[in-house]
């Protein structure tokens, strides 16, 4: 689980219950395989939804 464009990776922390017990957990980025144009060629990358959204916004504008 890593974004090939921005390098976003899972972050680690704790679940904290009502009784304040700490158990390990991790937050994984929302990564999806996508085909985008890089330097005039189609390339298949694993992108987080933030990068995919930014790419789509610039692709529509240009």
PDBQT receptor file of N, H, CA, C and O in Angstrom, charges set to zero:
ATOM      1  N   UNK A   1       0.833  -1.191   0.000  1.00  0.00    +0.000 N 
ATOM      2  CA  UNK A   1       0.000   0.000   0.000  1.00  0.00    +0.000 C 
ATOM      3  C   UNK A   1       0.877   1.253   0.000  1.00  0.00    +0.000 C 
ATOM      4  O   UNK A   1       1.218   1.789   1.055  1.00  0.00    +0.000 OA
ATOM      5  N   UNK A   2       1.230   1.703  -1.187  1.00  0.00    +0.000 N 
ATOM      6  H   UNK A   2       0.953   1.268  -2.043  1.00  0.00    +0.000 HD
ATOM      7  CA  UNK A   2       2.012   2.921  -1.316  1.00  0.00    +0.000 C 
ATOM      8  C   UNK A   2       1.605   3.617  -2.603  1.00  0.00    +0.000 C 
ATOM      9  O   UNK A   2       1.453   2.975  -3.642  1.00  0.00    +0.000 OA
ATOM     10  N   UNK A   3       1.429   4.928  -2.534  1.00  0.00    +0.000 N 
ATOM     11  H   UNK A   3       1.552   5.449  -1.690  1.00  0.00    +0.000 HD
ATOM     12  CA  UNK A   3       1.122   5.707  -3.721  1.00  0.00    +0.000 C 
ATOM     13  C   UNK A   3       2.414   5.894  -4.508  1.00  0.00    +0.000 C 
ATOM     14  O   UNK A   3       3.416   6.355  -3.962  1.00  0.00    +0.000 OA
ATOM     15  N   UNK A   4       2.390   5.535  -5.793  1.00  0.00    +0.000 N 
ATOM     16  H   UNK A   4       1.576   5.161  -6.237  1.00  0.00    +0.000 HD
ATOM     17  CA  UNK A   4       3.576   5.644  -6.621  1.00  0.00    +0.000 C 
ATOM     18  C   UNK A   4       3.915   7.085  -6.963  1.00  0.00    +0.000 C 
ATOM     19  O   UNK A   4       5.046   7.367  -7.359  1.00  0.00    +0.000 OA
ATOM     20  N   UNK A   5       2.974   8.000  -6.823  1.00  0.00    +0.000 N 
ATOM     21  H   UNK A   5       2.055   7.771  -6.502  1.00  0.00    +0.000 HD
ATOM     22  CA  UNK A   5       3.214   9.392  -7.195  1.00  0.00    +0.000 C 
ATOM     23  C   UNK A   5       3.712  10.226  -6.013  1.00  0.00    +0.000 C 
ATOM     24  O   UNK A   5       4.735  10.903  -6.123  1.00  0.00    +0.000 OA
ATOM     25  N   UNK A   6       2.999  10.182  -4.887  1.00  0.00    +0.000 N 
ATOM     26  H   UNK A   6       2.168   9.632  -4.799  1.00  0.00    +0.000 HD
ATOM     27  CA  UNK A   6       3.380  11.028  -3.746  1.00  0.00    +0.000 C 
ATOM     28  C   UNK A   6       4.116  10.263  -2.662  1.00  0.00    +0.000 C 
ATOM     29  O   UNK A   6       4.704  10.877  -1.771  1.00  0.00    +0.000 OA
ATOM     30  N   UNK A   7       4.099   8.926  -2.715  1.00  0.00    +0.000 N 
ATOM     31  H   UNK A   7       3.622   8.427  -3.438  1.00  0.00    +0.000 HD
ATOM     32  CA  UNK A   7       4.817   8.126  -1.726  1.00  0.00    +0.000 C 
ATOM     33  C   UNK A   7       4.085   7.938  -0.411  1.00  0.00    +0.000 C 
ATOM     34  O   UNK A   7       4.689   7.546   0.588  1.00  0.00    +0.000 OA
ATOM     35  N   UNK A   8       2.794   8.213  -0.405  1.00  0.00    +0.000 N 
ATOM     36  H   UNK A   8       2.304   8.531  -1.217  1.00  0.00    +0.000 HD
ATOM     37  CA  UNK A   8       1.997   8.058   0.813  1.00  0.00    +0.000 C 
ATOM     38  C   UNK A   8       1.957   6.589   1.232  1.00  0.00    +0.000 C 
ATOM     39  O   UNK A   8       1.664   5.720   0.411  1.00  0.00    +0.000 OA
ATOM     40  N   UNK A   9       2.251   6.304   2.513  1.00  0.00    +0.000 N 
ATOM     41  H   UNK A   9       2.488   7.010   3.180  1.00  0.00    +0.000 HD
ATOM     42  CA  UNK A   9       2.293   4.950   3.049  1.00  0.00    +0.000 C 
ATOM     43  C   UNK A   9       1.402   4.867   4.284  1.00  0.00    +0.000 C 
ATOM     44  O   UNK A   9       0.925   5.895   4.764  1.00  0.00    +0.000 OA
ATOM     45  N   UNK A  10       1.167   3.651   4.812  1.00  0.00    +0.000 N 
ATOM     46  H   UNK A  10       1.555   2.816   4.421  1.00  0.00    +0.000 HD
ATOM     47  CA  UNK A  10       0.341   3.540   6.011  1.00  0.00    +0.000 C 
ATOM     48  C   UNK A  10       0.937   4.295   7.205  1.00  0.00    +0.000 C 
ATOM     49  O   UNK A  10       2.156   4.401   7.341  1.00  0.00    +0.000 OA
ATOM     50  N   UNK A  11       0.060   4.812   8.059  1.00  0.00    +0.000 N 
ATOM     51  H   UNK A  11      -0.930   4.726   7.948  1.00  0.00    +0.000 HD
ATOM     52  CA  UNK A  11       0.472   5.452   9.298  1.00  0.00    +0.000 C 
ATOM     53  C   UNK A  11       0.001   4.585  10.452  1.00  0.00    +0.000 C 
ATOM     54  O   UNK A  11      -1.005   3.884  10.346  1.00  0.00    +0.000 OA
ATOM     55  N   UNK A  12       0.734   4.637  11.548  1.00  0.00    +0.000 N 
ATOM     56  H   UNK A  12       1.552   5.206  11.634  1.00  0.00    +0.000 HD
ATOM     57  CA  UNK A  12       0.466   3.758  12.676  1.00  0.00    +0.000 C 
ATOM     58  C   UNK A  12       0.043   4.557  13.899  1.00  0.00    +0.000 C 
ATOM     59  O   UNK A  12       0.464   5.697  14.094  1.00  0.00    +0.000 OA
ATOM     60  N   UNK A  13      -0.800   3.934  14.720  1.00  0.00    +0.000 N 
ATOM     61  H   UNK A  13      -1.142   3.008  14.561  1.00  0.00    +0.000 HD
ATOM     62  CA  UNK A  13      -1.268   4.564  15.938  1.00  0.00    +0.000 C 
ATOM     63  C   UNK A  13      -1.959   3.538  16.811  1.00  0.00    +0.000 C 
ATOM     64  O   UNK A  13      -1.660   2.346  16.743  1.00  0.00    +0.000 OA
ATOM     65  N   UNK A  14      -2.884   4.007  17.630  1.00  0.00    +0.000 N 
ATOM     66  H   UNK A  14      -3.127   4.975  17.685  1.00  0.00    +0.000 HD
ATOM     67  CA  UNK A  14      -3.564   3.125  18.568  1.00  0.00    +0.000 C 
ATOM     68  C   UNK A  14      -5.066   3.325  18.505  1.00  0.00    +0.000 C 
ATOM     69  O   UNK A  14      -5.561   4.444  18.366  1.00  0.00    +0.000 OA
ATOM     70  N   UNK A  15      -5.787   2.196  18.612  1.00  0.00    +0.000 N 
ATOM     71  H   UNK A  15      -5.385   1.288  18.724  1.00  0.00    +0.000 HD
ATOM     72  CA  UNK A  15      -7.208   2.276  18.917  1.00  0.00    +0.000 C 
ATOM     73  C   UNK A  15      -7.298   2.503  20.420  1.00  0.00    +0.000 C 
ATOM     74  O   UNK A  15      -6.578   1.865  21.188  1.00  0.00    +0.000 OA
ATOM     75  N   UNK A  16      -8.168   3.400  20.842  1.00  0.00    +0.000 N 
ATOM     76  H   UNK A  16      -8.753   3.918  20.218  1.00  0.00    +0.000 HD
ATOM     77  CA  UNK A  16      -8.325   3.664  22.270  1.00  0.00    +0.000 C 
ATOM     78  C   UNK A  16      -9.780   3.400  22.626  1.00  0.00    +0.000 C 
ATOM     79  O   UNK A  16     -10.683   4.086  22.145  1.00  0.00    +0.000 OA
ATOM     80  N   UNK A  17      -9.997   2.401  23.471  1.00  0.00    +0.000 N 
ATOM     81  H   UNK A  17      -9.264   1.844  23.861  1.00  0.00    +0.000 HD
ATOM     82  CA  UNK A  17     -11.355   2.013  23.849  1.00  0.00    +0.000 C 
ATOM     83  C   UNK A  17     -11.895   2.957  24.921  1.00  0.00    +0.000 C 
ATOM     84  O   UNK A  17     -11.198   3.849  25.404  1.00  0.00    +0.000 OA
ATOM     85  N   UNK A  18     -13.149   2.733  25.272  1.00  0.00    +0.000 N 
ATOM     86  H   UNK A  18     -13.715   2.008  24.880  1.00  0.00    +0.000 HD
ATOM     87  CA  UNK A  18     -13.760   3.545  26.319  1.00  0.00    +0.000 C 
ATOM     88  C   UNK A  18     -13.011   3.396  27.648  1.00  0.00    +0.000 C 
ATOM     89  O   UNK A  18     -12.939   4.342  28.433  1.00  0.00    +0.000 OA
ATOM     90  N   UNK A  19     -12.450   2.196  27.897  1.00  0.00    +0.000 N 
ATOM     91  H   UNK A  19     -12.508   1.428  27.259  1.00  0.00    +0.000 HD
ATOM     92  CA  UNK A  19     -11.689   1.975  29.133  1.00  0.00    +0.000 C 
ATOM     93  C   UNK A  19     -10.227   2.415  28.989  1.00  0.00    +0.000 C 
ATOM     94  O   UNK A  19      -9.404   2.145  29.863  1.00  0.00    +0.000 OA
ATOM     95  N   UNK A  20      -9.915   3.088  27.891  1.00  0.00    +0.000 N 
ATOM     96  H   UNK A  20     -10.584   3.308  27.181  1.00  0.00    +0.000 HD
ATOM     97  CA  UNK A  20      -8.583   3.658  27.606  1.00  0.00    +0.000 C 
ATOM     98  C   UNK A  20      -7.506   2.611  27.348  1.00  0.00    +0.000 C 
ATOM     99  O   UNK A  20      -6.319   2.900  27.502  1.00  0.00    +0.000 OA
ATOM    100  N   UNK A  21      -7.898   1.401  26.958  1.00  0.00    +0.000 N 
ATOM    101  H   UNK A  21      -8.862   1.166  26.833  1.00  0.00    +0.000 HD
ATOM    102  CA  UNK A  21      -6.900   0.407  26.523  1.00  0.00    +0.000 C 
ATOM    103  C   UNK A  21      -6.399   0.806  25.144  1.00  0.00    +0.000 C 
ATOM    104  O   UNK A  21      -7.187   1.213  24.289  1.00  0.00    +0.000 OA
ATOM    105  N   UNK A  22      -5.102   0.692  24.923  1.00  0.00    +0.000 N 
ATOM    106  H   UNK A  22      -4.462   0.361  25.618  1.00  0.00    +0.000 HD
ATOM    107  CA  UNK A  22      -4.501   1.017  23.636  1.00  0.00    +0.000 C 
ATOM    108  C   UNK A  22      -4.155  -0.274  22.898  1.00  0.00    +0.000 C 
ATOM    109  O   UNK A  22      -3.427  -1.118  23.421  1.00  0.00    +0.000 OA
ATOM    110  N   UNK A  23      -4.673  -0.423  21.697  1.00  0.00    +0.000 N 
ATOM    111  H   UNK A  23      -5.265   0.262  21.273  1.00  0.00    +0.000 HD
ATOM    112  CA  UNK A  23      -4.311  -1.557  20.848  1.00  0.00    +0.000 C 
ATOM    113  C   UNK A  23      -3.811  -0.998  19.523  1.00  0.00    +0.000 C 
ATOM    114  O   UNK A  23      -4.330   0.007  19.037  1.00  0.00    +0.000 OA
ATOM    115  N   UNK A  24      -2.807  -1.643  18.937  1.00  0.00    +0.000 N 
ATOM    116  H   UNK A  24      -2.385  -2.460  19.331  1.00  0.00    +0.000 HD
ATOM    117  CA  UNK A  24      -2.238  -1.095  17.711  1.00  0.00    +0.000 C 
ATOM    118  C   UNK A  24      -3.214  -1.143  16.533  1.00  0.00    +0.000 C 
ATOM    119  O   UNK A  24      -4.021  -2.064  16.407  1.00  0.00    +0.000 OA
ATOM    120  N   UNK A  25      -3.117  -0.136  15.688  1.00  0.00    +0.000 N 
ATOM    121  H   UNK A  25      -2.462   0.612  15.790  1.00  0.00    +0.000 HD
ATOM    122  CA  UNK A  25      -3.907  -0.099  14.464  1.00  0.00    +0.000 C 
ATOM    123  C   UNK A  25      -3.115   0.659  13.420  1.00  0.00    +0.000 C 
ATOM    124  O   UNK A  25      -2.090   1.267  13.729  1.00  0.00    +0.000 OA
ATOM    125  N   UNK A  26      -3.588   0.624  12.179  1.00  0.00    +0.000 N 
ATOM    126  H   UNK A  26      -4.420   0.130  11.927  1.00  0.00    +0.000 HD
ATOM    127  CA  UNK A  26      -2.935   1.412  11.147  1.00  0.00    +0.000 C 
ATOM    128  C   UNK A  26      -3.962   1.990  10.194  1.00  0.00    +0.000 C 
ATOM    129  O   UNK A  26      -5.008   1.392   9.939  1.00  0.00    +0.000 OA
ATOM    130  N   UNK A  27      -3.648   3.151   9.681  1.00  0.00    +0.000 N 
ATOM    131  H   UNK A  27      -2.798   3.637   9.888  1.00  0.00    +0.000 HD
ATOM    132  CA  UNK A  27      -4.461   3.843   8.704  1.00  0.00    +0.000 C 
ATOM    133  C   UNK A  27      -3.781   3.662   7.355  1.00  0.00    +0.000 C 
ATOM    134  O   UNK A  27      -2.656   4.119   7.155  1.00  0.00    +0.000 OA
ATOM    135  N   UNK A  28      -4.467   2.993   6.425  1.00  0.00    +0.000 N 
ATOM    136  H   UNK A  28      -5.381   2.622   6.587  1.00  0.00    +0.000 HD
ATOM    137  CA  UNK A  28      -3.867   2.765   5.110  1.00  0.00    +0.000 C 
ATOM    138  C   UNK A  28      -4.430   3.782   4.123  1.00  0.00    +0.000 C 
ATOM    139  O   UNK A  28      -5.611   4.120   4.195  1.00  0.00    +0.000 OA
ATOM    140  N   UNK A  29      -3.594   4.278   3.195  1.00  0.00    +0.000 N 
ATOM    141  H   UNK A  29      -2.634   4.003   3.137  1.00  0.00    +0.000 HD
ATOM    142  CA  UNK A  29      -4.094   5.228   2.204  1.00  0.00    +0.000 C 
ATOM    143  C   UNK A  29      -5.048   4.541   1.226  1.00  0.00    +0.000 C 
ATOM    144  O   UNK A  29      -4.950   3.336   0.991  1.00  0.00    +0.000 OA
ATOM    145  N   UNK A  30      -5.951   5.307   0.671  1.00  0.00    +0.000 N 
ATOM    146  H   UNK A  30      -6.030   6.285   0.863  1.00  0.00    +0.000 HD
ATOM    147  CA  UNK A  30      -6.935   4.800  -0.277  1.00  0.00    +0.000 C 
ATOM    148  C   UNK A  30      -6.268   4.719  -1.653  1.00  0.00    +0.000 C 
ATOM    149  O   UNK A  30      -6.351   5.656  -2.447  1.00  0.00    +0.000 OA
ATOM    150  N   UNK A  31      -5.604   3.582  -1.927  1.00  0.00    +0.000 N 
ATOM    151  H   UNK A  31      -5.537   2.820  -1.283  1.00  0.00    +0.000 HD
ATOM    152  CA  UNK A  31      -4.798   3.415  -3.136  1.00  0.00    +0.000 C 
ATOM    153  C   UNK A  31      -5.540   2.535  -4.138  1.00  0.00    +0.000 C 
ATOM    154  O   UNK A  31      -6.086   1.490  -3.785  1.00  0.00    +0.000 OA
ATOM    155  N   UNK A  32      -5.549   2.982  -5.403  1.00  0.00    +0.000 N 
ATOM    156  H   UNK A  32      -5.106   3.831  -5.690  1.00  0.00    +0.000 HD
ATOM    157  CA  UNK A  32      -6.203   2.244  -6.480  1.00  0.00    +0.000 C 
ATOM    158  C   UNK A  32      -5.271   2.160  -7.680  1.00  0.00    +0.000 C 
ATOM    159  O   UNK A  32      -4.522   3.101  -7.944  1.00  0.00    +0.000 OA
ATOM    160  N   UNK A  33      -5.304   1.042  -8.415  1.00  0.00    +0.000 N 
ATOM    161  H   UNK A  33      -5.912   0.278  -8.201  1.00  0.00    +0.000 HD
ATOM    162  CA  UNK A  33      -4.539   0.986  -9.658  1.00  0.00    +0.000 C 
ATOM    163  C   UNK A  33      -5.199   1.878 -10.706  1.00  0.00    +0.000 C 
ATOM    164  O   UNK A  33      -6.419   1.865 -10.867  1.00  0.00    +0.000 OA
ATOM    165  N   UNK A  34      -4.387   2.646 -11.410  1.00  0.00    +0.000 N 
ATOM    166  H   UNK A  34      -3.395   2.657 -11.279  1.00  0.00    +0.000 HD
ATOM    167  CA  UNK A  34      -4.919   3.557 -12.425  1.00  0.00    +0.000 C 
ATOM    168  C   UNK A  34      -3.932   3.654 -13.571  1.00  0.00    +0.000 C 
ATOM    169  O   UNK A  34      -2.721   3.547 -13.375  1.00  0.00    +0.000 OA
ATOM    170  N   UNK A  35      -4.461   3.859 -14.772  1.00  0.00    +0.000 N 
ATOM    171  H   UNK A  35      -5.445   3.946 -14.931  1.00  0.00    +0.000 HD
ATOM    172  CA  UNK A  35      -3.630   4.076 -15.947  1.00  0.00    +0.000 C 
ATOM    173  C   UNK A  35      -3.674   5.550 -16.287  1.00  0.00    +0.000 C 
ATOM    174  O   UNK A  35      -4.739   6.091 -16.585  1.00  0.00    +0.000 OA
ATOM    175  N   UNK A  36      -2.519   6.205 -16.246  1.00  0.00    +0.000 N 
ATOM    176  H   UNK A  36      -1.654   5.766 -16.004  1.00  0.00    +0.000 HD
ATOM    177  CA  UNK A  36      -2.441   7.627 -16.553  1.00  0.00    +0.000 C 
ATOM    178  C   UNK A  36      -1.356   7.842 -17.604  1.00  0.00    +0.000 C 
ATOM    179  O   UNK A  36      -0.511   6.975 -17.829  1.00  0.00    +0.000 OA
ATOM    180  N   UNK A  37      -1.394   9.005 -18.239  1.00  0.00    +0.000 N 
ATOM    181  H   UNK A  37      -2.080   9.709 -18.056  1.00  0.00    +0.000 HD
ATOM    182  CA  UNK A  37      -0.410   9.346 -19.263  1.00  0.00    +0.000 C 
ATOM    183  C   UNK A  37       0.753  10.073 -18.593  1.00  0.00    +0.000 C 
ATOM    184  O   UNK A  37       0.576  11.129 -17.985  1.00  0.00    +0.000 OA
ATOM    185  N   UNK A  38       1.961   9.481 -18.718  1.00  0.00    +0.000 N 
ATOM    186  H   UNK A  38       2.104   8.624 -19.212  1.00  0.00    +0.000 HD
ATOM    187  CA  UNK A  38       3.178  10.088 -18.170  1.00  0.00    +0.000 C 
ATOM    188  C   UNK A  38       4.169  10.229 -19.318  1.00  0.00    +0.000 C 
ATOM    189  O   UNK A  38       4.582   9.238 -19.921  1.00  0.00    +0.000 OA
ATOM    190  N   UNK A  39       4.546  11.470 -19.611  1.00  0.00    +0.000 N 
ATOM    191  H   UNK A  39       4.210  12.275 -19.121  1.00  0.00    +0.000 HD
ATOM    192  CA  UNK A  39       5.485  11.773 -20.697  1.00  0.00    +0.000 C 
ATOM    193  C   UNK A  39       5.028  11.180 -22.031  1.00  0.00    +0.000 C 
ATOM    194  O   UNK A  39       5.831  10.634 -22.786  1.00  0.00    +0.000 OA
ATOM    195  N   UNK A  40       3.727  11.295 -22.309  1.00  0.00    +0.000 N 
ATOM    196  H   UNK A  40       3.074  11.738 -21.695  1.00  0.00    +0.000 HD
ATOM    197  CA  UNK A  40       3.182  10.839 -23.574  1.00  0.00    +0.000 C 
ATOM    198  C   UNK A  40       2.908   9.352 -23.676  1.00  0.00    +0.000 C 
ATOM    199  O   UNK A  40       2.479   8.880 -24.729  1.00  0.00    +0.000 OA
ATOM    200  N   UNK A  41       3.141   8.612 -22.624  1.00  0.00    +0.000 N 
ATOM    201  H   UNK A  41       3.490   8.995 -21.769  1.00  0.00    +0.000 HD
ATOM    202  CA  UNK A  41       2.920   7.158 -22.656  1.00  0.00    +0.000 C 
ATOM    203  C   UNK A  41       1.975   6.756 -21.533  1.00  0.00    +0.000 C 
ATOM    204  O   UNK A  41       1.996   7.337 -20.448  1.00  0.00    +0.000 OA
ATOM    205  N   UNK A  42       1.136   5.741 -21.811  1.00  0.00    +0.000 N 
ATOM    206  H   UNK A  42       1.119   5.269 -22.692  1.00  0.00    +0.000 HD
ATOM    207  CA  UNK A  42       0.257   5.213 -20.770  1.00  0.00    +0.000 C 
ATOM    208  C   UNK A  42       1.087   4.414 -19.770  1.00  0.00    +0.000 C 
ATOM    209  O   UNK A  42       1.926   3.596 -20.147  1.00  0.00    +0.000 OA
ATOM    210  N   UNK A  43       0.837   4.667 -18.493  1.00  0.00    +0.000 N 
ATOM    211  H   UNK A  43       0.156   5.332 -18.186  1.00  0.00    +0.000 HD
ATOM    212  CA  UNK A  43       1.570   3.959 -17.454  1.00  0.00    +0.000 C 
ATOM    213  C   UNK A  43       0.600   3.556 -16.356  1.00  0.00    +0.000 C 
ATOM    214  O   UNK A  43      -0.233   4.353 -15.926  1.00  0.00    +0.000 OA
ATOM    215  N   UNK A  44       0.715   2.305 -15.902  1.00  0.00    +0.000 N 
ATOM    216  H   UNK A  44       1.392   1.657 -16.251  1.00  0.00    +0.000 HD
ATOM    217  CA  UNK A  44      -0.157   1.791 -14.843  1.00  0.00    +0.000 C 
ATOM    218  C   UNK A  44       0.513   2.022 -13.498  1.00  0.00    +0.000 C 
ATOM    219  O   UNK A  44       1.599   1.502 -13.243  1.00  0.00    +0.000 OA
ATOM    220  N   UNK A  45      -0.134   2.804 -12.635  1.00  0.00    +0.000 N 
ATOM    221  H   UNK A  45      -1.016   3.227 -12.843  1.00  0.00    +0.000 HD
ATOM    222  CA  UNK A  45       0.413   3.154 -11.333  1.00  0.00    +0.000 C 
ATOM    223  C   UNK A  45      -0.619   2.886 -10.250  1.00  0.00    +0.000 C 
ATOM    224  O   UNK A  45      -1.821   2.839 -10.513  1.00  0.00    +0.000 OA
ATOM    225  N   UNK A  46      -0.131   2.712  -9.035  1.00  0.00    +0.000 N 
ATOM    226  H   UNK A  46       0.846   2.751  -8.822  1.00  0.00    +0.000 HD
ATOM    227  CA  UNK A  46      -1.010   2.661  -7.870  1.00  0.00    +0.000 C 
ATOM    228  C   UNK A  46      -1.051   4.062  -7.287  1.00  0.00    +0.000 C 
ATOM    229  O   UNK A  46      -0.049   4.558  -6.773  1.00  0.00    +0.000 OA
ATOM    230  N   UNK A  47      -2.228   4.706  -7.369  1.00  0.00    +0.000 N 
ATOM    231  H   UNK A  47      -3.042   4.303  -7.787  1.00  0.00    +0.000 HD
ATOM    232  CA  UNK A  47      -2.357   6.097  -6.939  1.00  0.00    +0.000 C 
ATOM    233  C   UNK A  47      -3.359   6.216  -5.801  1.00  0.00    +0.000 C 
ATOM    234  O   UNK A  47      -4.380   5.529  -5.775  1.00  0.00    +0.000 OA
ATOM    235  N   UNK A  48      -3.045   7.109  -4.857  1.00  0.00    +0.000 N 
ATOM    236  H   UNK A  48      -2.216   7.668  -4.879  1.00  0.00    +0.000 HD
ATOM    237  CA  UNK A  48      -4.025   7.433  -3.822  1.00  0.00    +0.000 C 
ATOM    238  C   UNK A  48      -5.102   8.311  -4.459  1.00  0.00    +0.000 C 
ATOM    239  O   UNK A  48      -4.866   8.934  -5.494  1.00  0.00    +0.000 OA
ATOM    240  N   UNK A  49      -6.255   8.359  -3.858  1.00  0.00    +0.000 N 
ATOM    241  H   UNK A  49      -6.447   7.852  -3.017  1.00  0.00    +0.000 HD
ATOM    242  CA  UNK A  49      -7.373   9.078  -4.458  1.00  0.00    +0.000 C 
ATOM    243  C   UNK A  49      -7.097  10.571  -4.535  1.00  0.00    +0.000 C 
ATOM    244  O   UNK A  49      -7.645  11.236  -5.414  1.00  0.00    +0.000 OA
ATOM    245  N   UNK A  50      -6.281  11.122  -3.663  1.00  0.00    +0.000 N 
ATOM    246  H   UNK A  50      -5.836  10.581  -2.949  1.00  0.00    +0.000 HD
ATOM    247  CA  UNK A  50      -5.934  12.535  -3.728  1.00  0.00    +0.000 C 
ATOM    248  C   UNK A  50      -5.128  12.825  -4.996  1.00  0.00    +0.000 C 
ATOM    249  O   UNK A  50      -5.400  13.807  -5.686  1.00  0.00    +0.000 OA
ATOM    250  N   UNK A  51      -4.141  11.981  -5.311  1.00  0.00    +0.000 N 
ATOM    251  H   UNK A  51      -3.920  11.183  -4.750  1.00  0.00    +0.000 HD
ATOM    252  CA  UNK A  51      -3.336  12.165  -6.524  1.00  0.00    +0.000 C 
ATOM    253  C   UNK A  51      -4.185  11.935  -7.769  1.00  0.00    +0.000 C 
ATOM    254  O   UNK A  51      -4.030  12.639  -8.766  1.00  0.00    +0.000 OA
ATOM    255  N   UNK A  52      -5.079  10.953  -7.714  1.00  0.00    +0.000 N 
ATOM    256  H   UNK A  52      -5.205  10.380  -6.904  1.00  0.00    +0.000 HD
ATOM    257  CA  UNK A  52      -5.950  10.662  -8.841  1.00  0.00    +0.000 C 
ATOM    258  C   UNK A  52      -6.879  11.841  -9.107  1.00  0.00    +0.000 C 
ATOM    259  O   UNK A  52      -7.120  12.193 -10.261  1.00  0.00    +0.000 OA
ATOM    260  N   UNK A  53      -7.391  12.441  -8.064  1.00  0.00    +0.000 N 
ATOM    261  H   UNK A  53      -7.195  12.155  -7.126  1.00  0.00    +0.000 HD
ATOM    262  CA  UNK A  53      -8.270  13.603  -8.192  1.00  0.00    +0.000 C 
ATOM    263  C   UNK A  53      -7.513  14.781  -8.790  1.00  0.00    +0.000 C 
ATOM    264  O   UNK A  53      -8.024  15.461  -9.680  1.00  0.00    +0.000 OA
ATOM    265  N   UNK A  54      -6.302  15.024  -8.307  1.00  0.00    +0.000 N 
ATOM    266  H   UNK A  54      -5.887  14.472  -7.584  1.00  0.00    +0.000 HD
ATOM    267  CA  UNK A  54      -5.489  16.124  -8.835  1.00  0.00    +0.000 C 
ATOM    268  C   UNK A  54      -5.153  15.889 -10.292  1.00  0.00    +0.000 C 
ATOM    269  O   UNK A  54      -5.185  16.823 -11.094  1.00  0.00    +0.000 OA
ATOM    270  N   UNK A  55      -4.825  14.639 -10.650  1.00  0.00    +0.000 N 
ATOM    271  H   UNK A  55      -4.799  13.880  -9.999  1.00  0.00    +0.000 HD
ATOM    272  CA  UNK A  55      -4.498  14.309 -12.035  1.00  0.00    +0.000 C 
ATOM    273  C   UNK A  55      -5.710  14.570 -12.938  1.00  0.00    +0.000 C 
ATOM    274  O   UNK A  55      -5.570  15.158 -14.011  1.00  0.00    +0.000 OA
ATOM    275  N   UNK A  56      -6.886  14.138 -12.507  1.00  0.00    +0.000 N 
ATOM    276  H   UNK A  56      -7.000  13.661 -11.636  1.00  0.00    +0.000 HD
ATOM    277  CA  UNK A  56      -8.098  14.328 -13.310  1.00  0.00    +0.000 C 
ATOM    278  C   UNK A  56      -8.436  15.810 -13.474  1.00  0.00    +0.000 C 
ATOM    279  O   UNK A  56      -8.912  16.216 -14.534  1.00  0.00    +0.000 OA
ATOM    280  N   UNK A  57      -8.200  16.614 -12.454  1.00  0.00    +0.000 N 
ATOM    281  H   UNK A  57      -7.813  16.284 -11.592  1.00  0.00    +0.000 HD
ATOM    282  CA  UNK A  57      -8.471  18.041 -12.544  1.00  0.00    +0.000 C 
ATOM    283  C   UNK A  57      -7.537  18.697 -13.558  1.00  0.00    +0.000 C 
ATOM    284  O   UNK A  57      -7.982  19.534 -14.344  1.00  0.00    +0.000 OA
ATOM    285  N   UNK A  58      -6.252  18.337 -13.558  1.00  0.00    +0.000 N 
ATOM    286  H   UNK A  58      -5.891  17.657 -12.920  1.00  0.00    +0.000 HD
ATOM    287  CA  UNK A  58      -5.317  18.947 -14.494  1.00  0.00    +0.000 C 
ATOM    288  C   UNK A  58      -5.526  18.398 -15.914  1.00  0.00    +0.000 C 
ATOM    289  O   UNK A  58      -5.320  19.121 -16.889  1.00  0.00    +0.000 OA
ATOM    290  N   UNK A  59      -5.934  17.127 -16.036  1.00  0.00    +0.000 N 
ATOM    291  H   UNK A  59      -6.102  16.540 -15.243  1.00  0.00    +0.000 HD
ATOM    292  CA  UNK A  59      -6.164  16.543 -17.346  1.00  0.00    +0.000 C 
ATOM    293  C   UNK A  59      -7.354  17.196 -18.033  1.00  0.00    +0.000 C 
ATOM    294  O   UNK A  59      -7.329  17.396 -19.247  1.00  0.00    +0.000 OA
ATOM    295  N   UNK A  60      -8.395  17.532 -17.278  1.00  0.00    +0.000 N 
ATOM    296  H   UNK A  60      -8.415  17.370 -16.291  1.00  0.00    +0.000 HD
ATOM    297  CA  UNK A  60      -9.561  18.182 -17.858  1.00  0.00    +0.000 C 
ATOM    298  C   UNK A  60      -9.263  19.632 -18.217  1.00  0.00    +0.000 C 
ATOM    299  O   UNK A  60      -9.807  20.155 -19.190  1.00  0.00    +0.000 OA
ATOM    300  N   UNK A  61      -8.402  20.284 -17.438  1.00  0.00    +0.000 N 
ATOM    301  H   UNK A  61      -7.961  19.859 -16.648  1.00  0.00    +0.000 HD
ATOM    302  CA  UNK A  61      -8.091  21.696 -17.683  1.00  0.00    +0.000 C 
ATOM    303  C   UNK A  61      -7.175  21.866 -18.908  1.00  0.00    +0.000 C 
ATOM    304  O   UNK A  61      -7.257  22.870 -19.615  1.00  0.00    +0.000 OA
ATOM    305  N   UNK A  62      -6.291  20.859 -19.154  1.00  0.00    +0.000 N 
ATOM    306  H   UNK A  62      -6.224  20.043 -18.580  1.00  0.00    +0.000 HD
ATOM    307  CA  UNK A  62      -5.302  21.031 -20.217  1.00  0.00    +0.000 C 
ATOM    308  C   UNK A  62      -5.651  20.463 -21.527  1.00  0.00    +0.000 C 
ATOM    309  O   UNK A  62      -4.869  20.567 -22.473  1.00  0.00    +0.000 OA
TER     310      UNK A  62
